[in-house]
């Protein structure tokens, strides 16, 4: 593997010249967008007026997507017309959006990738979430997914894909998360190396493509993208992204669009100045992942966690955050309202839900303090309460309920 990586600069798939390709194979809208993006990337030294005077050939050379005026595979990937894919070697040069849940759907997005990422993003159901800060009655709204983070993830998939494998990039949308799959191992280091911004990559699998994407304002070439995604997610009080490298030939990124542990979210809402290393450790605690002993000691000293290994938990936000026990009790009484809003939001989005669907939605969010039987009873009580309030009704049978939203009600 090390020998293969050392040969990357020589055998960069994306840098190869496409002998039978010409400017007529490039998408006009993608070229306009590329000029605008290039102007943003170089705003401190080149004016848009100057860029507008360049011929297409001169622009492509300066944007580093061509070699001596000849189109490369990188040029077709980023700017090529959909039909130009036939001039690339056999493979699935596309991104696929796949919806999984109460409804199922999919759509493929081919060349040019410069435009396809935005088109794919528009398919994602990015609703508003309402998070209740401890001791307050007014919820704070955040989008389910941060647009810049989603685009960062998509562009990273393009930049680091192993195109020799001929696989597609897959984005799977679940009710509470997005999963990005792209082919090829994590090329330089480990994701954890980049979370705190301490590492910059020395090499890339596709150096020619990465350089072109940097010129077109698509990616950051210093390795700050992963750190930025984590900082943004922490600032939105939601779980941090996860990388799964269990398959040697695949990188999987999970981006959360909902609460995993209510106490983690409460803690971030009430401690907005927590340093990123502490947020990272708390995120791993809420997901049941191990953290080093010195980190455990640090979090204990700050009273951010409770319990004993391996059953550590994020410490509940207690009266100190609201100064009175009465406000503390009031804040925790909002839990049922939070879970009910999740149910209503789910029904708004998907139309109906079985009891199994509701269990899947809520069980992980109820934490590890309750047994499965207790969680099952809790969910039953929440549904009964919503039914008695006239907000939902059972369109199925008693044995096989199918819950739907009564007309006129919402998660507001």
Helices and strands as residue ranges (DSSP letters): H 2-6, G 13-15, G 23-25, H 28-41, H 48-52, H 56-62, E 66-67, E 70-71, H 73-79, G 82-87, E 95-99, E 105-109, H 113-121, E 128-131, E 140-143, H 147-160, G 163-165, E 169-174, E 177-183, H 191-195, H 207-215, H 225-235, E 242-244, E 250-256, H 262-270, H 276-286, H 293-301, E 305-306, E 313-314, G 319-321, H 325-332, H 335-350, E 352-354, H 355-362, G 363-366, H 372-388, E 392-394, E 402-405
